[in-house]
Amino acid sequence: PILTETDLLKIKNMKEPGFKVEVLPIIYYKNTSLEKAIDRLFVEADRAYRDGVNILILSDRGVDENHVAIPSLLAVSALQQHLVRTKKRTSVSIILESGEPREVHHFATLLGYGACAVNPYLAHESIHELIDKKILNKDYYAAVADYDQAVINGIVKIASKMGISTIQSYLGSKIFEAIGINKEVVDRYFTNTVSRIGGIGLKEIGEQVELMHSSAFDPLGLT
């Protein structure tokens, strides 16, 4: 379920009969509503489905001074629930191309909430940088393979603790508990997830996204 950049490129350029691929951006203009950005993602997914697309690649490439990314787990789970509600889920696969996931738990939740595969391009690029700076003394492809295998081993360990024997059975299983997210967000975007403790809503999540974005692109607060 962990894709390298080469794997993803092969999928994007696949010309096999019966498969149609489309990349849906999960970025939106800064200072606009996160809720509207998610609704727009739903509209784009519905249009792609009508066009016969059966592999959707959610991508957060393109983040810049004016564009922020929908949090990857929120985007994946929200689209998963939308496709389930509109009875399209079994006809479409969701792949995530994101710079956000880096730890085993990130990948575990993404797969558990609907992603079929994940390309953590920023984690792979970070490995490349470590090798370039001579911090890591290893062949790039071997290092990436080791990282991906370590992530898969971690996911298998989490699944096995829940009594799940294959990753395929784990996909979309939602065997997590939400902490610190309010009921409205959980019911709408993480439907049927147990949440004993309430917390922030979509507005606060959007503010947090913009705060992180500003600390990266405008650390001195000049704009």
Secondary structure as GFF3:
##gff-version 3
##sequence-region A 1 223
A	DSSP	alpha_helix	5	12	.	.	.	ID=ss1
A	DSSP	beta_strand	21	25	.	.	.	ID=ss2
A	DSSP	beta_strand	27	29	.	.	.	ID=ss3
A	DSSP	alpha_helix	34	50	.	.	.	ID=ss4
A	DSSP	beta_strand	55	59	.	.	.	ID=ss5
A	DSSP	beta_strand	67	69	.	.	.	ID=ss6
A	DSSP	alpha_helix	72	85	.	.	.	ID=ss7
A	DSSP	three_ten_helix	89	91	.	.	.	ID=ss8
A	DSSP	beta_strand	93	97	.	.	.	ID=ss9
A	DSSP	alpha_helix	104	112	.	.	.	ID=ss10
A	DSSP	beta_strand	117	119	.	.	.	ID=ss11
A	DSSP	alpha_helix	121	132	.	.	.	ID=ss12
A	DSSP	alpha_helix	140	161	.	.	.	ID=ss13
A	DSSP	alpha_helix	167	170	.	.	.	ID=ss14
A	DSSP	beta_strand	177	181	.	.	.	ID=ss15
A	DSSP	alpha_helix	183	189	.	.	.	ID=ss16
A	DSSP	beta_strand	194	200	.	.	.	ID=ss17
A	DSSP	alpha_helix	202	217	.	.	.	ID=ss18
###
